[in-house]
Amino acid sequence: MSDLVSIERAEGGVLTVSSLTIAEGAGVQHKNVLELIGSSLADLEEFGQVAFQTRPRLAGQHGGGNVRVALLNEQQSTLLMTYQRNTSQVRAFKLALVKAFFEMAKQLQAKPLSGAELMAQALIEAHSTMASYRARVEELEPLAKSWEKLAAATGDYSVRDAAQVLCRDGGVQVGQNRLFRHLREAQRPWLDSNSRPYQWAVDAGLVAEKISSFKFHRTNGEEQLATPQVRITAKGLQRLHRDLSPSRELLPV
């Protein structure tokens, strides 16, 4: 059956199989295959962008005019087949599909690419990399500008307010309790077990203490000032954003 599976070679030498071939091999309607691809697109594009083409219908195919066809690479088509109902025909086609990709890859390894094909493949890969990089930069640029303004700001924040700023403007999912825990349990803690700042963090300008004027009476009747409040500086917010951000590898150190 693998001889009946048509593997195509897309630009850049990528091996693909069309949604028409999948529909025919699995014994399902092509529109159902396209619907499955559409509902699973996010999963499929973990292995690269899914390409679509408009092709003329072949003689004998239902309907007239053109048909929209998806082109899936080896990983995408294999994943899609796992989402199909596992009939005997589908199982046989899965086996044929794997064999067809393997046989085509073996044939291509025996036949080196021409200079023009190598150049085209390099250009396509470079274009894809640059497009991905530009999209990521556009996504992070507003965030970077927001944090540049914050870095130049003065003043400080309570731990609760700092957590809200990190959530609202920094894209970091953190609340007051989790932030306190991070400050006490970081690789180099900022606070001790009583939530009082270590001197190194104060000297580095990351935290400050606000002396409270509130007094309370101890059980022996003596008056005592409340514990100073920990405050996070703008510089401390910058450091916390760097350490807690899910995109920390793309943020400035």
PLY file of the C-alpha trace (Angstrom):
ply
format ascii 1.0
element vertex 253
property float x
property float y
property float z
element edge 252
property int vertex1
property int vertex2
end_header
0.00 0.00 0.00
2.97 2.34 0.54
3.39 2.50 -3.22
-0.05 4.13 -3.38
0.84 6.87 -0.84
1.93 9.93 -2.78
4.70 11.76 -0.93
5.45 15.20 -2.35
8.56 17.31 -2.07
7.81 20.91 -1.11
10.10 23.93 -1.38
13.27 23.45 0.60
13.15 19.69 0.21
10.50 19.12 2.91
8.55 15.91 2.35
4.78 16.31 2.58
1.58 14.40 2.01
-1.65 16.08 0.90
-4.94 16.00 2.76
-6.44 14.42 -0.38
-4.05 11.48 -0.11
-4.86 11.12 3.60
-8.61 11.16 2.92
-8.31 8.55 0.19
-5.99 6.31 2.18
-8.03 6.51 5.40
-11.33 6.04 3.56
-12.92 9.28 4.79
-14.27 12.37 3.09
-11.76 15.07 2.28
-13.87 17.75 3.96
-13.72 15.74 7.20
-9.93 15.62 7.00
-9.80 19.40 6.49
-12.13 19.91 9.47
-9.87 17.74 11.63
-6.81 19.68 10.49
-8.57 22.95 11.30
-9.56 21.84 14.80
-6.06 20.44 15.47
-4.08 23.26 13.81
-2.39 24.46 17.00
-1.14 20.92 17.72
0.01 20.34 14.14
1.89 23.62 13.99
4.08 22.49 16.88
5.93 20.80 13.98
5.93 23.75 11.56
3.39 25.84 9.70
0.74 23.90 7.81
0.72 24.87 4.12
-2.48 25.14 2.10
-2.90 25.15 -1.67
-5.78 25.48 -4.11
-5.71 22.73 -6.72
-8.05 21.71 -9.55
-10.18 18.70 -8.79
-9.09 15.53 -10.51
-11.38 13.63 -12.84
-13.70 11.39 -10.88
-13.56 13.49 -7.70
-16.91 14.68 -6.37
-17.85 18.25 -7.34
-16.23 20.67 -9.76
-13.87 23.61 -9.71
-10.92 23.88 -7.38
-10.31 22.24 -4.02
-8.38 23.53 -0.99
-5.66 21.09 0.01
-3.46 20.97 3.11
0.15 19.77 2.87
1.43 18.07 6.02
5.01 17.08 6.81
5.88 13.70 8.29
5.35 14.65 11.92
2.11 16.54 11.21
0.56 13.75 9.15
1.57 11.10 11.70
0.02 13.15 14.52
-3.14 13.74 12.48
-3.55 10.01 11.92
-3.52 9.43 15.69
-6.63 11.62 15.86
-8.48 9.46 13.31
-10.86 6.73 14.42
-8.77 3.56 14.43
-10.48 1.41 11.77
-8.66 -1.41 10.00
-8.23 0.81 6.92
-6.83 3.67 9.02
-4.36 1.32 10.72
-3.21 -0.01 7.34
-2.81 3.52 6.00
-0.79 4.59 9.06
1.67 1.79 8.35
1.82 2.68 4.64
2.33 6.36 5.42
5.31 5.72 7.71
6.87 3.40 5.12
6.29 5.91 2.30
8.03 8.74 4.17
10.92 6.44 5.07
11.36 5.18 1.51
11.21 8.68 0.01
13.75 10.01 2.51
16.08 7.10 1.68
15.78 7.85 -2.03
16.58 11.53 -1.51
19.62 10.71 0.63
21.02 8.76 -2.31
20.48 11.75 -4.59
22.20 14.91 -3.30
20.49 18.27 -3.79
21.66 20.49 -6.61
23.26 23.86 -5.88
20.05 25.66 -6.78
18.02 23.38 -4.48
20.45 23.89 -1.61
20.28 27.67 -2.09
16.46 27.60 -2.18
16.35 25.50 1.00
18.74 27.87 2.80
16.69 30.92 1.76
13.44 29.34 2.95
14.95 28.38 6.32
16.46 31.86 6.75
13.14 33.51 5.88
11.27 31.32 8.36
13.78 32.08 11.13
13.64 35.83 10.52
9.83 35.84 10.40
9.68 34.02 13.73
12.24 36.41 15.25
10.37 39.52 14.02
7.08 38.22 15.41
8.67 37.59 18.82
10.29 41.04 18.85
6.95 42.69 18.00
5.32 40.75 20.83
7.92 41.78 23.41
8.56 45.38 22.28
5.61 46.98 24.14
6.56 45.04 27.28
10.18 46.18 27.00
9.15 49.84 26.63
6.84 49.57 29.63
9.63 48.17 31.78
12.13 50.77 30.54
9.81 53.44 31.95
9.49 51.51 35.17
13.25 51.17 35.49
13.60 54.96 35.32
10.89 55.47 37.95
11.51 56.36 41.55
9.77 55.27 44.70
8.97 51.81 45.98
6.06 49.36 46.32
4.62 47.09 48.95
5.00 43.40 48.16
1.28 43.24 47.38
1.47 46.22 45.01
4.65 44.84 43.42
2.87 41.54 42.70
-0.02 43.40 41.08
2.35 45.45 38.90
4.21 42.31 37.82
0.88 40.67 36.92
-0.67 43.67 35.18
2.30 45.13 33.30
4.91 42.40 33.34
2.95 39.32 32.27
4.07 37.42 35.40
1.42 35.30 37.14
2.26 35.96 40.78
0.38 36.97 43.91
1.50 38.47 47.19
2.05 35.15 48.99
3.96 33.59 46.11
6.11 36.69 45.78
6.94 36.65 49.49
7.86 32.97 49.17
10.14 33.72 46.21
11.85 36.53 48.13
12.53 34.16 51.03
13.43 31.06 48.99
15.29 32.44 45.96
18.75 31.06 45.21
20.04 34.14 47.03
17.15 35.15 49.31
16.22 38.80 49.65
14.32 38.28 52.94
14.95 36.16 55.99
12.40 33.79 57.53
10.80 36.73 59.35
10.43 38.62 56.05
13.08 41.16 57.01
15.44 42.16 54.18
19.01 40.96 54.08
21.54 43.77 54.03
22.91 42.79 50.62
19.48 43.33 49.03
19.17 46.74 50.68
22.69 47.71 49.57
21.88 46.57 46.02
18.87 48.88 45.95
16.37 46.05 45.47
14.38 46.50 48.67
13.86 49.06 51.39
12.13 49.19 54.75
9.45 51.66 55.70
9.38 52.39 59.40
5.86 52.31 60.72
4.52 54.91 63.16
1.87 52.45 64.33
2.28 51.29 67.92
0.67 48.38 69.69
0.63 47.24 73.29
2.40 44.05 74.25
0.84 41.68 76.76
3.00 43.26 79.49
1.52 46.68 78.67
4.60 48.10 76.95
4.17 50.01 73.69
6.06 48.74 70.66
6.39 49.97 67.09
5.03 47.66 64.41
7.52 45.74 62.29
8.87 47.86 59.40
7.19 47.19 56.06
9.24 45.65 53.25
9.18 47.79 50.08
10.26 46.71 46.58
12.12 49.38 44.62
11.79 50.00 40.88
15.17 48.29 40.45
13.87 45.36 42.50
10.82 45.10 40.26
13.11 44.93 37.24
15.08 42.09 38.81
11.92 40.21 39.82
10.51 40.58 36.33
13.70 39.14 34.87
13.73 36.23 37.33
10.02 35.34 37.18
9.11 36.08 33.57
8.21 33.02 31.43
10.10 34.74 28.57
13.18 35.52 30.64
15.57 34.15 28.00
14.55 36.99 25.65
14.69 39.78 28.23
17.74 41.94 28.98
19.89 40.84 31.91
0 1
1 2
2 3
3 4
4 5
5 6
6 7
7 8
8 9
9 10
10 11
11 12
12 13
13 14
14 15
15 16
16 17
17 18
18 19
19 20
20 21
21 22
22 23
23 24
24 25
25 26
26 27
27 28
28 29
29 30
30 31
31 32
32 33
33 34
34 35
35 36
36 37
37 38
38 39
39 40
40 41
41 42
42 43
43 44
44 45
45 46
46 47
47 48
48 49
49 50
50 51
51 52
52 53
53 54
54 55
55 56
56 57
57 58
58 59
59 60
60 61
61 62
62 63
63 64
64 65
65 66
66 67
67 68
68 69
69 70
70 71
71 72
72 73
73 74
74 75
75 76
76 77
77 78
78 79
79 80
80 81
81 82
82 83
83 84
84 85
85 86
86 87
87 88
88 89
89 90
90 91
91 92
92 93
93 94
94 95
95 96
96 97
97 98
98 99
99 100
100 101
101 102
102 103
103 104
104 105
105 106
106 107
107 108
108 109
109 110
110 111
111 112
112 113
113 114
114 115
115 116
116 117
117 118
118 119
119 120
120 121
121 122
122 123
123 124
124 125
125 126
126 127
127 128
128 129
129 130
130 131
131 132
132 133
133 134
134 135
135 136
136 137
137 138
138 139
139 140
140 141
141 142
142 143
143 144
144 145
145 146
146 147
147 148
148 149
149 150
150 151
151 152
152 153
153 154
154 155
155 156
156 157
157 158
158 159
159 160
160 161
161 162
162 163
163 164
164 165
165 166
166 167
167 168
168 169
169 170
170 171
171 172
172 173
173 174
174 175
175 176
176 177
177 178
178 179
179 180
180 181
181 182
182 183
183 184
184 185
185 186
186 187
187 188
188 189
189 190
190 191
191 192
192 193
193 194
194 195
195 196
196 197
197 198
198 199
199 200
200 201
201 202
202 203
203 204
204 205
205 206
206 207
207 208
208 209
209 210
210 211
211 212
212 213
213 214
214 215
215 216
216 217
217 218
218 219
219 220
220 221
221 222
222 223
223 224
224 225
225 226
226 227
227 228
228 229
229 230
230 231
231 232
232 233
233 234
234 235
235 236
236 237
237 238
238 239
239 240
240 241
241 242
242 243
243 244
244 245
245 246
246 247
247 248
248 249
249 250
250 251
251 252
